[in-house]
Amino acid sequence: MTADDIRALALSLPLAEEQPHFDRASFRVKGRIFATLPPGGEQVVLKLPAEIKESLRQSDPDAIVPVDRTRPLPLSDAQRQLWLLEQVA
């Protein structure tokens, strides 16, 4: 699937909308994120219940990998601007 395919599929869900989230696109229903798509769209991050994640991981361990939480999240544009303003103040 391409990034455009993922975007179209996510936005086809009832009440789904796209909003920025840090450096990536997020897809939400009633403000709650259910998927994120990083720049370049080489992978999609899905928020799934634990039992579904485990079932998918067992069916295709190479396709389903846990999110790496060891590195910090990138700053959003607003956070970068605030940092810059603080530096010049």
mmCIF file of the C-alpha atoms, coordinates in Angstrom:
data_MODEL
# 
_entry.id   MODEL 
# 
loop_
_atom_site.group_PDB 
_atom_site.id 
_atom_site.type_symbol 
_atom_site.label_atom_id 
_atom_site.label_alt_id 
_atom_site.label_comp_id 
_atom_site.label_asym_id 
_atom_site.label_entity_id 
_atom_site.label_seq_id 
_atom_site.pdbx_PDB_ins_code 
_atom_site.Cartn_x 
_atom_site.Cartn_y 
_atom_site.Cartn_z 
_atom_site.occupancy 
_atom_site.B_iso_or_equiv 
_atom_site.pdbx_formal_charge 
_atom_site.auth_seq_id 
_atom_site.auth_comp_id 
_atom_site.auth_asym_id 
_atom_site.auth_atom_id 
_atom_site.pdbx_PDB_model_num 
ATOM 1  C CA . MET A 1 1  ? 0.000   0.000   0.000  1.00 0.00 ? 1  MET A CA 1 
ATOM 2  C CA . THR A 1 2  ? 1.140   3.524   -0.692 1.00 0.00 ? 2  THR A CA 1 
ATOM 3  C CA . ALA A 1 3  ? 0.818   6.484   1.669  1.00 0.00 ? 3  ALA A CA 1 
ATOM 4  C CA . ASP A 1 4  ? -2.065  7.726   -0.494 1.00 0.00 ? 4  ASP A CA 1 
ATOM 5  C CA . ASP A 1 5  ? -3.810  4.337   -0.161 1.00 0.00 ? 5  ASP A CA 1 
ATOM 6  C CA . ILE A 1 6  ? -3.416  4.420   3.626  1.00 0.00 ? 6  ILE A CA 1 
ATOM 7  C CA . ARG A 1 7  ? -4.695  7.999   3.791  1.00 0.00 ? 7  ARG A CA 1 
ATOM 8  C CA . ALA A 1 8  ? -7.721  7.161   1.627  1.00 0.00 ? 8  ALA A CA 1 
ATOM 9  C CA . LEU A 1 9  ? -8.518  4.056   3.685  1.00 0.00 ? 9  LEU A CA 1 
ATOM 10 C CA . ALA A 1 10 ? -8.199  5.911   7.005  1.00 0.00 ? 10 ALA A CA 1 
ATOM 11 C CA . LEU A 1 11 ? -10.339 8.817   5.819  1.00 0.00 ? 11 LEU A CA 1 
ATOM 12 C CA . SER A 1 12 ? -13.018 6.466   4.489  1.00 0.00 ? 12 SER A CA 1 
ATOM 13 C CA . LEU A 1 13 ? -13.896 5.476   8.065  1.00 0.00 ? 13 LEU A CA 1 
ATOM 14 C CA . PRO A 1 14 ? -16.915 7.208   9.632  1.00 0.00 ? 14 PRO A CA 1 
ATOM 15 C CA . LEU A 1 15 ? -16.017 10.502  11.371 1.00 0.00 ? 15 LEU A CA 1 
ATOM 16 C CA . ALA A 1 16 ? -12.307 10.084  10.552 1.00 0.00 ? 16 ALA A CA 1 
ATOM 17 C CA . GLU A 1 17 ? -10.222 13.190  9.996  1.00 0.00 ? 17 GLU A CA 1 
ATOM 18 C CA . GLU A 1 18 ? -6.564  13.942  9.380  1.00 0.00 ? 18 GLU A CA 1 
ATOM 19 C CA . GLN A 1 19 ? -4.573  16.273  11.652 1.00 0.00 ? 19 GLN A CA 1 
ATOM 20 C CA . PRO A 1 20 ? -0.855  16.922  12.138 1.00 0.00 ? 20 PRO A CA 1 
ATOM 21 C CA . HIS A 1 21 ? 0.868   15.139  15.034 1.00 0.00 ? 21 HIS A CA 1 
ATOM 22 C CA . PHE A 1 22 ? 4.501   16.140  15.601 1.00 0.00 ? 22 PHE A CA 1 
ATOM 23 C CA . ASP A 1 23 ? 6.218   15.466  12.250 1.00 0.00 ? 23 ASP A CA 1 
ATOM 24 C CA . ARG A 1 24 ? 3.550   13.115  10.913 1.00 0.00 ? 24 ARG A CA 1 
ATOM 25 C CA . ALA A 1 25 ? -0.059  12.917  9.831  1.00 0.00 ? 25 ALA A CA 1 
ATOM 26 C CA . SER A 1 26 ? -2.496  11.467  12.327 1.00 0.00 ? 26 SER A CA 1 
ATOM 27 C CA . PHE A 1 27 ? -5.912  10.027  11.690 1.00 0.00 ? 27 PHE A CA 1 
ATOM 28 C CA . ARG A 1 28 ? -8.509  10.509  14.402 1.00 0.00 ? 28 ARG A CA 1 
ATOM 29 C CA . VAL A 1 29 ? -12.101 9.860   15.314 1.00 0.00 ? 29 VAL A CA 1 
ATOM 30 C CA . LYS A 1 30 ? -13.579 12.308  17.829 1.00 0.00 ? 30 LYS A CA 1 
ATOM 31 C CA . GLY A 1 31 ? -10.072 13.568  18.615 1.00 0.00 ? 31 GLY A CA 1 
ATOM 32 C CA . ARG A 1 32 ? -8.597  10.135  19.382 1.00 0.00 ? 32 ARG A CA 1 
ATOM 33 C CA . ILE A 1 33 ? -5.696  8.951   17.229 1.00 0.00 ? 33 ILE A CA 1 
ATOM 34 C CA . PHE A 1 34 ? -6.073  5.538   15.618 1.00 0.00 ? 34 PHE A CA 1 
ATOM 35 C CA . ALA A 1 35 ? -3.175  5.760   13.128 1.00 0.00 ? 35 ALA A CA 1 
ATOM 36 C CA . THR A 1 36 ? -0.151  7.886   12.274 1.00 0.00 ? 36 THR A CA 1 
ATOM 37 C CA . LEU A 1 37 ? 1.758   8.157   9.020  1.00 0.00 ? 37 LEU A CA 1 
ATOM 38 C CA . PRO A 1 38 ? 5.346   9.474   9.071  1.00 0.00 ? 38 PRO A CA 1 
ATOM 39 C CA . PRO A 1 39 ? 6.819   11.691  6.346  1.00 0.00 ? 39 PRO A CA 1 
ATOM 40 C CA . GLY A 1 40 ? 7.595   9.536   3.343  1.00 0.00 ? 40 GLY A CA 1 
ATOM 41 C CA . GLY A 1 41 ? 4.855   7.086   4.309  1.00 0.00 ? 41 GLY A CA 1 
ATOM 42 C CA . GLU A 1 42 ? 7.098   4.022   4.422  1.00 0.00 ? 42 GLU A CA 1 
ATOM 43 C CA . GLN A 1 43 ? 5.103   2.568   7.322  1.00 0.00 ? 43 GLN A CA 1 
ATOM 44 C CA . VAL A 1 44 ? 1.907   3.222   9.229  1.00 0.00 ? 44 VAL A CA 1 
ATOM 45 C CA . VAL A 1 45 ? 1.552   3.085   13.005 1.00 0.00 ? 45 VAL A CA 1 
ATOM 46 C CA . LEU A 1 46 ? -1.781  1.680   14.169 1.00 0.00 ? 46 LEU A CA 1 
ATOM 47 C CA . LYS A 1 47 ? -3.174  1.864   17.688 1.00 0.00 ? 47 LYS A CA 1 
ATOM 48 C CA . LEU A 1 48 ? -4.773  -1.506  18.312 1.00 0.00 ? 48 LEU A CA 1 
ATOM 49 C CA . PRO A 1 49 ? -6.022  -3.446  21.342 1.00 0.00 ? 49 PRO A CA 1 
ATOM 50 C CA . ALA A 1 50 ? -3.360  -5.797  22.764 1.00 0.00 ? 50 ALA A CA 1 
ATOM 51 C CA . GLU A 1 51 ? -5.174  -8.985  21.736 1.00 0.00 ? 51 GLU A CA 1 
ATOM 52 C CA . ILE A 1 52 ? -5.446  -7.862  18.100 1.00 0.00 ? 52 ILE A CA 1 
ATOM 53 C CA . LYS A 1 53 ? -1.774  -6.799  18.027 1.00 0.00 ? 53 LYS A CA 1 
ATOM 54 C CA . GLU A 1 54 ? -0.702  -10.196 19.345 1.00 0.00 ? 54 GLU A CA 1 
ATOM 55 C CA . SER A 1 55 ? -2.889  -12.058 16.860 1.00 0.00 ? 55 SER A CA 1 
ATOM 56 C CA . LEU A 1 56 ? -1.484  -10.031 13.947 1.00 0.00 ? 56 LEU A CA 1 
ATOM 57 C CA . ARG A 1 57 ? 2.082   -10.450 15.201 1.00 0.00 ? 57 ARG A CA 1 
ATOM 58 C CA . GLN A 1 58 ? 1.627   -14.226 15.299 1.00 0.00 ? 58 GLN A CA 1 
ATOM 59 C CA . SER A 1 59 ? 0.169   -14.316 11.792 1.00 0.00 ? 59 SER A CA 1 
ATOM 60 C CA . ASP A 1 60 ? 2.955   -12.206 10.220 1.00 0.00 ? 60 ASP A CA 1 
ATOM 61 C CA . PRO A 1 61 ? 5.853   -11.406 12.593 1.00 0.00 ? 61 PRO A CA 1 
ATOM 62 C CA . ASP A 1 62 ? 7.842   -9.551  9.909  1.00 0.00 ? 62 ASP A CA 1 
ATOM 63 C CA . ALA A 1 63 ? 5.011   -7.164  9.029  1.00 0.00 ? 63 ALA A CA 1 
ATOM 64 C CA . ILE A 1 64 ? 3.954   -6.256  12.572 1.00 0.00 ? 64 ILE A CA 1 
ATOM 65 C CA . VAL A 1 65 ? 6.674   -4.732  14.760 1.00 0.00 ? 65 VAL A CA 1 
ATOM 66 C CA . PRO A 1 66 ? 6.405   -2.856  18.063 1.00 0.00 ? 66 PRO A CA 1 
ATOM 67 C CA . VAL A 1 67 ? 7.006   0.896   18.006 1.00 0.00 ? 67 VAL A CA 1 
ATOM 68 C CA . ASP A 1 68 ? 10.506  1.896   19.150 1.00 0.00 ? 68 ASP A CA 1 
ATOM 69 C CA . ARG A 1 69 ? 9.992   4.016   22.275 1.00 0.00 ? 69 ARG A CA 1 
ATOM 70 C CA . THR A 1 70 ? 13.706  4.414   23.104 1.00 0.00 ? 70 THR A CA 1 
ATOM 71 C CA . ARG A 1 71 ? 14.292  7.645   21.202 1.00 0.00 ? 71 ARG A CA 1 
ATOM 72 C CA . PRO A 1 72 ? 12.622  11.012  21.782 1.00 0.00 ? 72 PRO A CA 1 
ATOM 73 C CA . LEU A 1 73 ? 9.798   12.152  19.538 1.00 0.00 ? 73 LEU A CA 1 
ATOM 74 C CA . PRO A 1 74 ? 10.692  14.919  17.077 1.00 0.00 ? 74 PRO A CA 1 
ATOM 75 C CA . LEU A 1 75 ? 9.619   18.452  17.932 1.00 0.00 ? 75 LEU A CA 1 
ATOM 76 C CA . SER A 1 76 ? 6.557   19.887  16.232 1.00 0.00 ? 76 SER A CA 1 
ATOM 77 C CA . ASP A 1 77 ? 6.857   23.133  14.245 1.00 0.00 ? 77 ASP A CA 1 
ATOM 78 C CA . ALA A 1 78 ? 5.268   25.027  17.148 1.00 0.00 ? 78 ALA A CA 1 
ATOM 79 C CA . GLN A 1 79 ? 7.743   23.532  19.627 1.00 0.00 ? 79 GLN A CA 1 
ATOM 80 C CA . ARG A 1 80 ? 10.684  24.505  17.382 1.00 0.00 ? 80 ARG A CA 1 
ATOM 81 C CA . GLN A 1 81 ? 9.377   28.067  17.120 1.00 0.00 ? 81 GLN A CA 1 
ATOM 82 C CA . LEU A 1 82 ? 8.957   28.330  20.894 1.00 0.00 ? 82 LEU A CA 1 
ATOM 83 C CA . TRP A 1 83 ? 12.487  27.016  21.415 1.00 0.00 ? 83 TRP A CA 1 
ATOM 84 C CA . LEU A 1 84 ? 13.857  29.600  18.970 1.00 0.00 ? 84 LEU A CA 1 
ATOM 85 C CA . LEU A 1 85 ? 11.961  32.430  20.673 1.00 0.00 ? 85 LEU A CA 1 
ATOM 86 C CA . GLU A 1 86 ? 13.346  31.327  24.028 1.00 0.00 ? 86 GLU A CA 1 
ATOM 87 C CA . GLN A 1 87 ? 16.896  31.314  22.644 1.00 0.00 ? 87 GLN A CA 1 
ATOM 88 C CA . VAL A 1 88 ? 16.727  34.876  21.310 1.00 0.00 ? 88 VAL A CA 1 
ATOM 89 C CA . ALA A 1 89 ? 14.893  36.326  24.337 1.00 0.00 ? 89 ALA A CA 1 
# 
